[in-house]
Amino acid sequence: MRTLSFKYKLFVFCLILSSAACTTEKQNATVNSGEDVEAITAASAARAEAFNNSDAAGIAEHFTEDAILMAPAEPARQGRAAVQDYYQTIFDAYEVTLDSHYEEVEVSGDMAYGRGEAIVRLTPKGGGETTTAASKYLNILKRQPDGSWKTTHDVWNANE
């Protein structure tokens, strides 16, 4: 049985190590690019602005056609139209305000998630006391062919 020389083993080891470093560097280039994080954060801010304007269609445009919305104490809803209907029902009954922000955004290739906190205030249009709810949420997003980011899954629950 032939044994390999130390120099040959060292060469192979360095080749493997440099190959792994290149692969890791390439993967890291697509993880958490500042540009993607900014775009995702801007999309979230646009959704919040649409919410504060009681614009259900404006919220829905930030979701994929097959998006899943998982609101607390509700069955999951699928599709952009279902997202729009959910929010329109709220806007028909309440004057609303939303303060929300991401605490964490992670990007890997064409997929990302944003984890955040929100405070929603609902004042019944027919009169009554304002309800305030604090929640935490998780959005899963996917890069679209045009480079924009849209939500594929939105789930939240109350902090209380």
ChimeraX attribute file (.defattr): number of C-alpha atoms within 10 A of each C-alpha:
attribute: neighborCount
match mode: 1-to-1
recipient: residues
	/A:1	3
	/A:2	4
	/A:3	6
	/A:4	8
	/A:5	9
	/A:6	9
	/A:7	9
	/A:8	10
	/A:9	12
	/A:10	11
	/A:11	12
	/A:12	12
	/A:13	12
	/A:14	12
	/A:15	12
	/A:16	12
	/A:17	12
	/A:18	12
	/A:19	12
	/A:20	12
	/A:21	12
	/A:22	12
	/A:23	12
	/A:24	11
	/A:25	12
	/A:26	11
	/A:27	12
	/A:28	14
	/A:29	12
	/A:30	13
	/A:31	18
	/A:32	16
	/A:33	14
	/A:34	10
	/A:35	9
	/A:36	23
	/A:37	20
	/A:38	13
	/A:39	14
	/A:40	26
	/A:41	18
	/A:42	13
	/A:43	18
	/A:44	22
	/A:45	16
	/A:46	15
	/A:47	21
	/A:48	21
	/A:49	17
	/A:50	18
	/A:51	23
	/A:52	17
	/A:53	16
	/A:54	20
	/A:55	17
	/A:56	22
	/A:57	17
	/A:58	17
	/A:59	23
	/A:60	24
	/A:61	17
	/A:62	20
	/A:63	25
	/A:64	19
	/A:65	17
	/A:66	16
	/A:67	23
	/A:68	21
	/A:69	24
	/A:70	17
	/A:71	16
	/A:72	12
	/A:73	7
	/A:74	8
	/A:75	9
	/A:76	13
	/A:77	17
	/A:78	17
	/A:79	17
	/A:80	23
	/A:81	17
	/A:82	18
	/A:83	24
	/A:84	18
	/A:85	16
	/A:86	16
	/A:87	17
	/A:88	18
	/A:89	11
	/A:90	16
	/A:91	20
	/A:92	11
	/A:93	13
	/A:94	18
	/A:95	17
	/A:96	20
	/A:97	18
	/A:98	19
	/A:99	15
	/A:100	19
	/A:101	18
	/A:102	19
	/A:103	10
	/A:104	12
	/A:105	19
	/A:106	16
	/A:107	22
	/A:108	16
	/A:109	15
	/A:110	15
	/A:111	17
	/A:112	23
	/A:113	22
	/A:114	22
	/A:115	17
	/A:116	17
	/A:117	18
	/A:118	18
	/A:119	16
	/A:120	17
	/A:121	16
	/A:122	19
	/A:123	16
	/A:124	17
	/A:125	12
	/A:126	8
	/A:127	8
	/A:128	9
	/A:129	8
	/A:130	14
	/A:131	11
	/A:132	13
	/A:133	15
	/A:134	16
	/A:135	16
	/A:136	18
	/A:137	18
	/A:138	18
	/A:139	20
	/A:140	21
	/A:141	24
	/A:142	22
	/A:143	18
	/A:144	12
	/A:145	8
	/A:146	6
	/A:147	11
	/A:148	14
	/A:149	26
	/A:150	24
	/A:151	28
	/A:152	24
	/A:153	19
	/A:154	20
	/A:155	16
	/A:156	18
	/A:157	16
	/A:158	14
	/A:159	11
	/A:160	6
